[in-house]
Amino acid sequence: MPAIQQLPRLQLFPSEDLAFRRVVDVAYASLCADAAARGRSIDPQQLQSRLRDRYPAAVVRRREAIADPGPDDVLWYVYRFGSVTPGWRWWEEPGHAWAVFDDERRFVEVSTSLTHIVEAPREALLDRPLEAFSNPADVSVPEDAAGVWEELRRRGEVHSTLRFRRLDGTPREIEYHLTRDGAGPGRHLAIVREIEPR
């Protein structure tokens, strides 16, 4: 007997668009019902295809494994547009936080807005490796960071999410887009935005 698929939670962007939420709810319920009737699993591409009848630029993406707390919490991100501005990818828009890394994953420059997100001064970030600011209790962090860097070398860009905790212990999540040599040879550019909780 096949295993029962864990149905994902959905996190919508923008979350305040109630009309979009209604369309997503109807499409998701229909997708789940059709899949159950056929005994098949669902994937983000199927929901995205249904949404594009009404929202041609809609994007549905599974939260990356590096940000996933485990198999019991499956989350899909559902975007009305791949960007706030139709026709743009969000990381091409001005105003986002950013950081520049060297080949060893060390911070070589950061924006002021990123220091606010990670709650650390610029001086505390520079020359430190990316993984130094991840959850110290997570023993998989060095391996995950090395995997991200290998993917960056292979593909030239990486788009993912990262979960960590504020200084007061509350959870937060960021989305980032990393481009190889995006700030010059051997200088890799990360554009970052915080994901607001639903």
N, C-alpha and C positions, 0 to 999 in steps of 0.2 A: 504494500500500500504506500503510495507516494507521501512524502512529508507535506504537512500543511504549511503553506507560505505565510511568513509573518507579514501582515499588512503594514505598510509604512505609514508613519505620520507625515502630514504635509505642512510645510512652512511656506507661506505665501509672501511674495514681494510685488507690489506694495501691500502690506497687511491691512491698510485702512480702506482699500477699494472693495466695498461690499458687493458691487455688481460682479466683479471678477471672482470674488469668493463664491458667490452663488453658482456661477458657471463652472468653476472648478469642482465644487461639491457634487453637482449633477453629473459631470463627466466622470468623476472618480467613482461615484456610486454605480454608474452604468458599466464602467470598465470592470469593477470588482464583481458585479453580478454576471457579466458575460464570461469572465474568466472562471468563476465558480461553476457556471453551467457547463462549461467545456472541460473542467478539471485541469485548467492551465494556470501558470503563474503570470504575474503582471510585471511590466518593466516601465521605466520612466518614458521611454520613447512612445509607448502606446498612449499614455495620458497626454503627452505633448501633441501627438497627432490629432487627438480629439479636440484639444483646446484650440488648435490653429484654425479651425473652422470659424471661430469668433475672434481669436487673437492671433493673427498671422506671425507675430514675432515671439510668441510664448516659448519659454524654455523650461524644461523639467530635467533636473539633474539629481542623481543620488548623492547624498553626502559621502565624501571620500572616506576610505577606510582609515586613513591616518587621523581623521577627526572623529571616528565613530567609537563610542564608548563600549560597544559590544553588540553581539547578535540580537539582543533583546530590545534594541532601540534603533529601528530602521527609520531613516528620515529622508524625504525627498524635498528639495527646494523647487518651488514653482514660481517662476518669474513671468509677470505679464509681458515684459519685454526683457530681452537679454541685457538691456541697459535701460536706465531711466530715460535716456533720450533715444527714441526709435532710430535704428540705423547705426547706433554706436554700441560698442561693447563697454560695459561699465568702467573698465580700467583705462579706457581712452578718455574718459571725462576728466575735466580739471577738478582739483580740490581734494583728491583723496590723499590719505597718508601714504608714505613711501619709505623705503629703505634701500640701500645699495650694499651688496655683499661681495666679498672677494671669492676666489676659487676655493678657499678653505671654509666657506660658509660664515665668515666673520663679518660683522657689521663694519662698514667703512664710512657710511654717512646715513643719517636718518632725518626725517622731517620732525618738526616740533609736534605736529598732530599725532605722529606715531608714538612719541614719548608719552603723550597723554593716554593713549590706548593701553600701552604696556605698563604705565605707572612707574616709569623709571627715567631718570635724567639722561640726556644725551651721552654724558661722560661714562655712565654705567653700561651703555650699550656698545660703544665703539671698541673694536678689537675683540669683542666677545663672540663666541659662536652662537648661531641661531638657537641650538638646542639648550643653551644655558638658561633660556627664559621659558622653557616648557615645564610641565609638571615633573618635579624631581622624583615623585613616587612611581612614575611610569617608566619601567625599565626598557620599554620598546622604543623610547624616544630617539636614542642614537641611531638605531637601525632604520627607523622611519625617516629620519633626516637624511641619512645616507641614500635611502631609496629615492627621496625627492630630488636630491642632487644628481643622482644617476639618470633619472628621467629628464631632468633639465638638460644634461649633457647630450642625451640621446635625441630629444625632441625639440629642444630650443625654447620651450616654454612649459610651465606647469600651472594649472589652475586647481586650487584646492581650498580646504578650510582647516582651521586649527582651533581646538578647544583648550582653554586654560582658565585659571581663576584670578579674580581681582585680589588685591591685597587684603580685602575684608573677607575673602573666602567665597564670594558669590561667583557662579560660573559665567563665562562669557565665551563668545565664539567670533572669530574673524574669518573673512574670506580674503584670499590673496591671489594675485596673478604674478608669476615670476618669469622674467624674460632673460634668457642668456645674453650677456654682453649688452643689455639694454641701456647701460650708462657708460658704455665704452668697453674696449677689450679687457676681459677679465673682471669686469664690473657688472654684476647681475642685479637687475632692478626688480624690486617687489612693490607692487601697488596693493594697498590694504584698505579694507573697509570692515567696520564692525557690523555683525549681523544682530539686529535687534531681536530680542525674544518675542515670540508670538503672544 
